[in-house]
């Protein structure tokens, strides 16, 4: 049973714990267990969050938590093991924290074979969700290290994370394609103007990922970037996945390219899923181990519904079925039922639906043909659109107010307003969908738009059909910034580029439910 307590009680219990804690002995040996890829926090709520770190050998992760950066009020938590079976990663759920409070945590590792040998500590921080109606700010985006654009020190590394960090957001919603397991990173790429893009490389990224260790290495490659490490130490992540965590456009019908020696897509997905869960500070599901979809409550003004549009989909195909069934599953019946229950029970002002793919942008499964996403072309509801129609109808009939959809995937920035008066399917209330990304990958688009749900493009920033796969150095890397005013409940959504230039913004007034 979790016991809730205030900051005053937190400090009182911490002082007692600190008084009984022996000061750690730091070995004079040069070889001590290290924190190898920075620290991360994630899935933060009003009274807790998950912290993560990785070391270089069998060790115990030692965590201290405090409400000041001096750690005068620190309390030590029971150690947990980091073993080869999890690639020496470890994560811990911190509970019973005060709401709306800056939390500081300090992580070090103790060698399992030599208990007197401890490594140097690394400090991270996060802010718990508010218990009252204070301001909330977060950023979102997706698509990291794609199309061969890796870490280039000459270009400042993964520079967009530095731009996002300046806003000091409460959290970061990662909309998927956290890695490109199918995208090798070469040492050099020749640009259109004749210049050379130079990547930091590692051996595992010279080929597509197939083994568990290769999938792990793709995540670790990104985590070596200094911008990302600094960002992770200060900003909690709410993470979801899409296709490139496994391979491009994967579904049960995936025909793997010749580059793959492993020909079983289900085996690749299982290995990729394990690496994904090892490498991020996610709260884990006891009901369904490995589940990605979850609801993260972030105070009175916000609930975040993180979807998984990859694990339960049917095979990619033409997507033109005229009735709903397993062939056109996208979220799947269980996840849809979970989403409806969560939306119905939510008392938050805003319900953010974090979708790893856009609703009405057409994404083809090339060169095979057919549909990779939800939309397949203008006209009545067909294929995977039946699930979206069902959700939108439910939101209208319940009724549920103030839903906003956030997504990435298509590698450009856009704002879509959905109007039933302009739609083929009209049983829904108007709503917004905002698209951002890539954070550090090739820039594409814009994609064609399907009129089934009446989307209207209110803003788009994309290179155009004659300038596809632009490198990060071209500047067209995008992220979204959401601010919720604590007093009024108004939500302001701003689309920004990696130079932190505000490209477009809108403010939404909350409706009373």
N, C-alpha and C positions, 0 to 999 in steps of 0.2 A: 504494500500500500504506500503510495506517495504521500508525504506529509508536506503541505504548503507552509511556507513561512516567509516573513518579511525580511527586508535588508537588515534590520536590527537583530533579528534572530539569527540570520545568516552569519553576521559578524560575531555574535556571541558563540555560536557553535564552532565557528572557524577558529576563534582564539583558543578554545579548549583543545581542538584537534592539533593546532600548531604547537601548543605547549608540550604535547606528548610525542611529537614527531622528532625523531633523531635527525640531526643535520647530516646530509649525505656526504659520504667520503668520495672525493673525486680522485681517481687514479692519476698518478704522475706519468703513467705510460702514455706514449703517443697514440697508441691504438685503443681508442675507446668507442663504444657504440655511438654512432652519429645519427642525427635527424637528417635524412638524405634528400628529401624533396619538399622541405618546408612543412608548415602545419596548415590544416584546414578546419573550418567549422561548417556546420550545415543543419538544415531542418530545425531551425530555431523557432521556439514558441514562447509563450509568456513565462514559463518556468524552467526552460532548459534548452539544450541543444547538443549536437554530436560534435566531438572533436576527433581529429584524425592525424596520424603521422606515420612515417615509415622509417625503419632503421636498416642496418646493414648486416645483421646477424641475429641469432636467437637471443631475445632480450625481453625484459619487462618494460612496458610503457608506464612511466610515472607522471602523473598529472596533478598539478596544484591549481586551484581556482580561487580567484579573489575579485573584489569589487573596486580595487584601485591598482594602478600600475606599479605601485611600490611593493605589492604583495604583503603588506603588513597584516592584512586580515586573511591570509591564505589558509585554505584547508587542503590537506592532502587526501587524494582518493586512492582506493585500493588498486594495486598494480594489475595490469592485464598483460598477457603474453603476446609477443609478436614472433611468429614462427615461420619456417620456410613454406609451410602449407598455404599461407596467405601472403607470400612474398614479403614477409617481415613488416606487413602493414598491421595497424591496430587502430580501432576506434572505440570511443567510449561515450555513452550518453550521460551528460551532466544534468542532474535533476535538482529540484527544490531550490531553484534560483529565484531571486526577486524579479518581478516584472518591470519592464521599462528601464533596465539597469545595464550600464556598461559592465561587461564581464571580461576579466583578464584570465588567461590560462597559460600555464608554463609546462612544457613537455620536455622530458629527458628520458633516456633509455638506460637500463641497468643490465649488464651482461648476465645472461642466465647461467653461464658456466663459472663466472667469477663475480659473485654478488657484491664485492667491494668496488667493482669497476663501473663507474657511471659516466655517461657522456655529458656534453655541455647542453644546457637547456635552450629552448627556443620559445619565444613568447608570441601568443596570438590574442585576439580580442573579438568579441561580438557584443551586440546589444540584444537583450531579450525583448520579445514583443511587448507592447504596452498593455497594461491592464485598463488604462483609461483612454480617452479619445485624444491622443496626441498625434502630431504629424507623423506620417510614414513615408519613406522614400525607398525606392528600389530600382535596380537596373535589370535589363534583360537582353538576351541575344543568343546566338548559336554559331556553329561552324568554325572550328579551330584547327589550323594546320592542314587545310585541305588543298587539293590540286597541286601538291608539291611545294607549296609556300610554307616553309618551316621557319625556324628561328634564325633571323638574319641580324646579327649585331650591328651591321652598318646601317640598317634601317630602324634601329632602336628596339629590336625584338618585337614581342607581341604588345605593341604600343597601345592598342585600344584598352587594355586592362588598366594602364596607367591613367588614361582619360576617365574611365569609369570610377576609379578609386578616388579621384579628386572630389567627387560629389558626396563622399562619405555615406553611401547608401546603407540602409538597414540590412539589405540582403541582395543577392544576385540570383536571378532566375535563369538558369542555363537551359535553353530550349532544345538542346540535343546536337548531335554531331560534335560531341566533345572531343573526339579524335577522328582521324581518317585511317582506320585500320587497313583499308584497301589502297591507301595512297603512299607509295614509297617517297622518301625524302632524299633527293640527290644533293651532292655538295654544291652544284652550280646549276642555274637555270638562265638561259639566254633570254633577255627581254626584247620586246618589239623594237626598241630604240637602239639595240645593240649592246646595251649595258648588261652586266652580269649580276644576278641575284645570288648571293652566297649563303647557303644554309649551314648551320651547325648540324652535324650528322651523328648517328649512332648505328652500329652494325644491324640491329634488329629492324630499323626503318629502311633498309635497302631493298626490302621485298614486302609483299602483302603479308599481313599477320594471319597465321594459321594455328600456331601452338598457343597454349595459355601464356607462356612467357613472352611471346611476341605481342600478344594483345596487351599484357601488362606493360611492356616496354613502350608501346605507343602512348599510353597515358603518362608514363614517367618522362617521356621525351618532352611533352608539353610542360610538365611540372618543373623542368630545369630552367624555364624562362624567368628572369629576375622580375619582370613586371607582374607576371602571374603569381609568383611566390609572395610578393609584397601585397598584392590584392587579396590573396587567400588568407593571409595573416590578419586582415582587418575586416573582410566582408564575408559573411556566411553564404554558402551556396545552396540553392534549391535545384537539384539537378534532375534532368530527364534524359532519355536517350532516343535516338532515331536510327537511321540505317547504317551510317558509316562507323559506328562502334563495332559492327560486324563486317559488312561489306555493302557496296552500293546497291540500293534498291532491294534489299533482301526481303524475301517472303518464302513461303514453302515451295513456290514454283521457280525459285531462283536457279538459273543455269549459270554455274560458275565459270568465269573466264579461264583460259588455259594457264594463267599464272598460278592457279591453285592446284596443289598436289592433293590436298584434302578436298574431297568432292561432296561431302555430306554437309549441307547447309545447317541442319539441326545441330550437328556436333560443333560447327564453328560458332553458332549462336550461343550454345551452352558455354563454351570457353570464353567468348566475349562477355557474356553476362556475368560470369564469375569475376573476371578482371574488372568490369565496370563497378560492381558492388564492392570489391576490395579497395578501389582507388578513390572512393568518394565518401564523405561523411553523411550517409543516408541513415535514416531510421529504418530498421529492418522489420518486415512483416512476419509475425509468427503464423498467421493464417496461411500465407503463401510465400515461403522463402524465395527471395529473388524478385518480388513484386516491385515495380517501379511506380505505378499509379498510387497516389496518396493525397490526402487533404492536409494542408499545413495552415492552421489558424494563426493569424498574426494580429491579434488585438481586435477591438470592437469594430474597426473600420474595414478589415480585410480577411478574407479566406482565400487561399490559393489551392486550386484543384489541379494537380499535376497529372496529366494524362499519359498513357502509353499506347501509341498508335502503331506499334511494331509487333509486340509479342503475341497478339491475339488476332491479327488480321488473317483473312483468307489469302489464297494465292493471288499474286498480281495477275490481272487479266484484262479483258476489254472493259469490265466495270459497267456493263449496260443491262444488268439483270432488271427485270420489271417487278420482282418480288424479293422480299428480304429472306436471306438464308445464309448458311455457312460460306458459300462462295463469295459473298460480298461483306463478310465481317470486316470491320476496321478496328473498332474498340472492342467489340464482342459484347454479348448480352450481359455478362456478369459485371463488366466495367461500367456499362451504361446504367445498370441498376444501381451500382454504387454511386455514380455521379448524381443521379436523380435524388437518391436519399440524402446525399451530402448537401446538394443545393436546397432541397426542401427544408432541411434542418438548420441551415446556416442562418445566423442572426447578424452576420457582418453586413456593413453598409455595402461593400463591393465584393463580388464573387469573380475573381480572376480565374479564367479557364486557360491553363497553360497547355497549349496544343503544340506538338512538335512538328505539325504540318499545317499549312493554311487550308481554309475551307474551300475556297472557290478558285484558287490559282491552279491551272492545269499543269501537272508534272507527269511527263510520260516516262514509261519504263522502256527506255531505248537501249540497244537497237531492236529489242524484241517487239516493241510496240506495246500497246495497252496502257493501263493507268497505274501510276505509282502512288498517287495521293487519293483524295476524295473525289474531286471533280473530273469529269471526262468530256464535257462540252455542253453547249446550251441545250435547254429543253426541260422537260419534267424530271421529277426525282427518279433516278436510276442508280443501280449498283450500291456503292458505299454511301451515297447520298441519303439512303433511307435512314441510316443511323443519325445523321445530322438533322434531318427533318423530324425524327422522333424526339430528339433532345430539344430542338427549338420549339416544337409544339408543346412539350411538357413545361418548358420555362414560361410560355405564354399562359397556359391553362392553370398552373399551380396557384396563383401567379408568383413568379420569382423576379425581383427587380435588380437592376444594376449588375448585369453580367457583361464582362469584357473579355475578349479572346486575345491572347498574346501568342505569337509564334515566330518562327525563323525559317530555316531550311532552304529558301530560294535564293539567298545570297544578294539581297538588296533590301531597301527600306521602303515601306508603303503603309498607307492608312486606308482602310476599306470601311465604308459605311453601308450596312445591310438594311435595305428598305423593302418591306413586304409589298408595297405598292408597285415596285418595279420587278418583282420576282415572279417566277413560274409557280413556285410553292409559296403560299402567302400566310400560312398559319403560324406566324411568329411576330414578336415585337421587334422594332428596330434595335440594332446593336452595332458595336464597333469591333473590328479586328485590326490589330496593329502588328506589323511585320518588321523585324530588324535583323541585323547580321549582313554579311559575315563579320565575326569578330577578328578573325585572322585566317583568311582563305581567299580564293579567287572570287571576284565579283561578277555576277551574271545578271540576266534579266533585261527587261521585265517579261514576265510570263503572261500568256493569254488568260482571260478571265471568263469563267462560266457564269451564265446569268440565272441559274436555277434559283438561287437565294437572293437575287437582286443586289449584288454588290456594286458599289459606286467607288471609284478610285478618287479619294480626296487628296492624296499626295503619293508621289512615287519618285524615288531617286535610284536610277539604275544606269548602267553604261550604254544600253542599246544593243541591237543585234549585231552591229559591226564592231563592237569592242567588248567581246566576252572574255572571261577569265582574266580580269585585270589583277595584277599583284597588289599586295597590301601597300606597297610604296606609292601606288596611284592615289591613295587617300580615300578610296571609296569603301571604307570599312565602317559599319554602322552599329549603333546600340540604341536601345530605348531607355528612357528615364521616366519613371512614374512617381508623382508626388501626390499624396493625399493630405489635404488640410484637416488638421484635427478638429478645428472648431466647426467648419461648415460641411466637412465630408466631401468637398469637391475634389475630383481627380484630374490632375493635369498630366497629359502624356506628351512627351517631347522626343522626337527622333533626332539623333545626333550622329556626327561622323567621328572618326578617330582623333581629329584635331579638336574635338569637343565643341564644334560649331552646331548650334541649334538650327536644324534644317526646317522643322515644321512642328507646330504644337497646337493642342486643343485642350480646353478645360470642360469637363463633363460635370453637370449638376446631378447629384443623387436624387432618385425618385423615392418617395415614401412608399414602403411596401404595405 
